């Protein structure tokens, strides 16, 4: 028990120092902008680039990007990904320069519905310019086969397959554990066919453990 308390204290101190360091870095950025007689407001939080909207005394506005690190831009990490709603466009996704993968709670990127600034509006062509891996998800069911072209393309070009988002919640996947277990062999078969590693269902903190 005493060992656990020591570890807990150590983690708290480490977190406190990291938080203080980050706060000081942010303050330095804002102070340096204010000294130039411009008004700055942060519109994106760390991690990733912090984007400030800077307004000059004349009223013109300009976006300035700063990185919350003393060593320049944050390095891209294979472990760092982002949940990205398809109502945004591919240019917005590309602003998250430190992430290497993303998901949209489904098997499709969403750009085919016109969310991308690409004149073609085609998700397959647009995503090739992003340099980020799209990770498909079976949100609350197994799509019927044969898959449509985009689902097939995404599975074929992915490394991982995510499954069942917060299945214990009625406003999310809303699946019983028995049902999930009954269709799991089908998911394993699909993952094997496309050479994908499976990601287990992701529950919430409050009810996911019981599920």
N, C-alpha and C positions, 0 to 999 in steps of 0.2 A: 504493500500500500504506500509506503514511504517513497519507493522508487517511482510509482505512478505520479505522486504529487510533485516530485522533482521534475519529471519530464513535462508535466503540465505547466509548471512555472517557467521552464525553459522555453517552451513554445510561446507562452504569452509574451515573454520578454523579446523574443525574436520577432514576433508579429508587431509588437509595439514599436520597435526600432525601424522596421520596414515601413510601417505606416507613417511614422514621423518623417522618414527620409523622403517618401513619396510626396507628403504634404509640402515639405520645403521646396522640392523641385517644382511642384505646381505653382507655389507662391513666387518663385524666382521667374517663371515664365510670365505670369500675369503682371508682376512688377515691372519687368523689362518692357512689356508692351505699353503699360500705363505711362511710363516715363517718356514715351514718344508722343504723348498727348493724344493717344487713341483710346477708345473705349473697347475693351475686349470681353467677350463672354464665351465660356466653354460650351460647346454643343455636343461633345463626345467624350466619354470618360475613359480613363485608363482601365484595362490594358489596351494597347494599340495606340495609334496616333491620336493626339488631342487636337481637335479642330477648333480654333477660335474664330469667331466672327468679329472682325475689327471694323469699327466705325470711325472715320476721320472727322475732324471738326467741321468739314464742309458737308458732312452727311453721307458721303459715299461709303459703301461697305465692301469688305474684302475678307476672304477666308484665308487664315494662316494656320498651317499644320506644324505642330511641335510634338516631339516624342518624349515621354516621361522616362528618360534615362540619361545618364551623364555620358554615355558612350556612343551616341548616335541612334539610328533607327533600331528597333527591337528585332532581333534575329528571328527568322522564320523557324517555327518548331513543328515537327511532325505530329506532336501530341496536341497542339493548339488548334481547335476548330471553333466554329461559330454556328449557332442556330440562326438561320436567316429566312425571314418571311419573304415569300415570292412576290409580295406587293412592291418590294424594292427592285431597283434595276441592277444590272451587272456592274455598272460603274460604282454604285454604292458599295457593293460587295468587294470590289477591288480596292477600296480605300482601307480595308482591314489587311494591311500588308504583312502582318506578322502571323497570320493564320495560314495553314496549308490545306485545310479541308472544311467542308460545310455541309449542312443538311437542311431540308425544308419540310420536315415532317411527312414526307411522302416519297414516291418513286420518281417524281418528275421535278425538274428544276423550276418550272413555272414561267421561264422566259418565252416559251412558245405562245403564251397568252398576251404577248405584247409588253411585258415588263422590262424588256431589255432595250437599250437605245440603239442596238444594232438595227440598221434599216431592214434587214431581212426578217427580224423578229423571231429568228429560229434559235431555240435553246441549244441545240447541238453545236451549231457554228459559233454561237456567242460564248459558250463555256470554254471552247478551245482557246480563247484569248485570255482567260482568267488566270491560268496557271495554278488553280486550286482544285483539289479532288472533291467531287460530289459524292456524298455517302447516302444511298437510298435507304428508305425506311418502310417497312410494312407496319403502318400506323395502328390499325386495329383489325386488319384482315389480310388474308393472303390473296393477292390479285388473281383473277381467273386467267387461265392459260388457254390459247397462246397469248403471250404478252404483246401489247402494242409496241410499235417501233421504238418510242422513246424509253419506255420501261426496259425493254430488251437492251437498248444501247447503254443505259445507265448501269444496269446489272453487269453487263459485259465489261465495262470499263472501270468498275469499282473494285475495291479490295475488301470492303466490309459491307455487311448488311445489318442495319439496325432494326429492332423489332419492338412492337407494342409499347406505345408511349403512355405512361401512367395508367396502366390497365385497371387499377382499382378505383379510379375516379369516374363518376357518371358523366362528367362533362369532357372526358378525354376518351381513351380507347374503350373503357367500360367493358372489360372482358372478365369472365370468371377464370380462375386458375385452371379449372377442369377443361374449359374450352381451349385455352391457350395450350395446355398439354396435349390435347387431342389433335391439334393442327401442327404441332411442333415437328413431327416427322416429315410433314410436307415441306416445311420451311427448310429443314436440314437437307432434304433432297434438292431443293432449288439452289441452296447455297453450294452444295457439292457440284451441281451441274455448272455453275458459273465460277467455281473456285473461289468462293467468298468466305471470309471469317465472320462468324455470327456474333452479334452484340446482343446480350440478354435483354429481356424486357426491363424498362426503366420505370420504377415506381417512385412515388413521392416519399418524403421523409416521414410524414405522419401515418400513411396507410400502406405504403409499399412493402414494408417489412412483413406485415401480417399476410398480405397477398402472396 
